[in-house]
């Protein structure tokens, strides 16, 4: 096996191994505003949910590996401690990729990437109309893990509201993964579509079956 010591490899090379091996990763399409109310929209695949009572999610606008600069999303969160986390579907993927471009600060990615902003109920940042699941969040804390390129900034959020399109619900009012048609992030330029033959079910394992 190839064995890599993170202390001996370049940050970019080790980063590539990590994001290729730890995949697929869900994508948080995050909407924020700065203190002047200017919107920003950007995707992050260092993201997951970590609790449901209270409902907690975490995403990381990591410092740029190449240039070691802060993301505009993080700068906005330090000014306005709120964010909307929108899920990314297959039909949104191309436009979300456009929103990942490092536009100059103040540029409206809703306009650049062709998304529709809609007002949130409780917070200032806008929701993305095209996303079938939108979560209004307040930022509880930002954990900065370092000051070098590639360092994480863990944005810990509490979900205040979740908005779910009825178009992705089944008869039991639960989210149908086939209707949701999510996209996950792989390494390099690769993504994965979480629908169709990519989905499979397993019954919940119970101890009795393991003892046989």
N, C-alpha and C positions, 0 to 999 in steps of 0.2 A: 504493500500500500504506500501511496504517497503520504508522507507526514510533514505537516507544515507548522512551524513555530511562528505565531503572530509577531513575535519580537524580531524574527529574522526576515520576514517577507515584507514587501512594500504594502502600504495601507490599501492601495488600489487592488493589488493581487489578492490579498486576504479578503477584502470586501467582496470580490467577485466569487470566491469560493463560498462565502457565507450565503450570499443572496441566491446562488444557484442550488445550494444544498438544502437550505431552509425555505422550502417552497411547496406548493403555491402559498402565497401570502395574500390575505384580503387587502383591499385598497380603500383607504379613507380619503374621500374627496372632500377636502376641508375648506370651508368658507370662513373668512375672518374679516374684520374691518380695523383700520387704524384709528387713532384718536380723532382724526378729521372725518371719519365715516367712510373713507374710501375702501371699496371691497377688494378682497384678494381671494383667489381660488386656486388650490394646488392639491395634487394627489400624493399620498404617502403610503408605502407598503410596509413600513415598520409600524404595525397597527394590530390591535386586537381588543376584545372585550375581556374584562377581568373580574366581573362580579355583576350580580343582578339586584342585590338589596343591601346597600344602595347600588344602582346601576352605574358601573364604572368602565370607561374605556380609556385606552392609552394609545397615543401615536407619537412618533418621533420625527420631527423635522431635523434630521442629523446635519451637522456641519458638513459643508461641501468637502468631499475627499480631495479634489484637485486644488481648490482655491481657498479652502478653510474660511468660508464666509457663512453668515447666518441667513437662513431663509426668511423671506418677508413674512411668511406665516408666523414664525416665532417672534419676530419683531412686533407684529400686530398684537399677538397674545400678551406680550408684556405691557402693551398699552391698553388693550380692552380684553379682559379675561373671559372671553366667550368664543364659541366656535360652533359651527354646524358641521357635522360629519355626515356626508351623503355616501350611499353605496354606489358602486360602479357596475353597470350592466354591459353586456356585449354591444348593444346598440350605441352606448356612450363612449366606448373605448377609444376610438380614433380622436374624438374631440377632447377627451381627458388627456391624451398624450400631448395635444397642442397646449393644454393648460399647464403642462409640466415644464414648458420652456421658461428659462430664466428671463422674464421680461423685466424692464426697469421698474423700480418701485413706483407705485401709483398707477400703473397700467391695470385696467380692469379686465381680468381674465374671463369673466362672464362674456364680455363682448368679443374678446380675441378668439375664444374657443367656441362661441356660439351656444352658450347656455343661457337659460332664462332665470333671473333672480326673482324669488318671491319672498315676501316678508315673513319673518319668524313670529311666533306668538309671544315669546318671553324674552328674546335676546336681540341684539342689534344685527349680527351677521345674517345674510340672506341664505335661504335654502335654495337648492337647485331643483327646479321644477321637473326636469327630465329624469331625476333619480327617483325610483319607486320607494325608497326608504330614506328618511331624513331625520337626523337626531340633533335636537337643540341641546347644547351643552354649556355648562359653566366650568371654567378651568379652576381646579382646586390647587394645583401645584405644578411647577416645572422643575424637573430634576435634571440638572446639567451634569453630564458624566465626564466632561473634559473640555479642553480648549483647543485641541489639535483637530486637523481635518479628519472627518469620519466619526467624531464624538457624537454620542446621542444626546438629545434633549427630550426627556420623557415628559410629554404633556398629559397630565392626569386629569381626566374630565369626569364630571357627573352628568348623566343624561337627565335633562329636565322634561323633555317631551320626545316621543318618537312618532313620526308620521309615516303611515304605510299605505301605499296605493291599494285600493280594492282590486285592481287588476292582477295583483300577484297573490291574492288570497284564495284558499280553497273553500270548500263548503263549510268547514269547521272554523273558518276565520283565522287559519294559520297560514304562514307564508309557504307557498308551494315553490320548491327550488327550481322546478322546470319552468315555471312562469317567471321567476325572478331573473334567471339567466345571468348570474354574476360572472365577473371576470376576476381572475387572480393573477398575481405577479410572479413571474419566474425570474431566472437570472438573465443577464444580457438584455436582448430585445424581445425576449419571449414572454408570452402570457398564456393563460389557460382559460378555457370557457367551461364553466361549471354547470353544464346542462346536458341533456341527451344521454348518449352512451357513457359519458364521463361520470355519471352519477350511478351509485349502487347502494343497496340497503343491506344492513346486517342486523339480525335480531339482537337485542341487548343480551350480553353474556350473563349467565347466572352460575353460581358456584356448583349447583347440582350437575350441570352438564360437564363441568371440568373434572368432577370426581369420577365420572364413568370410565 
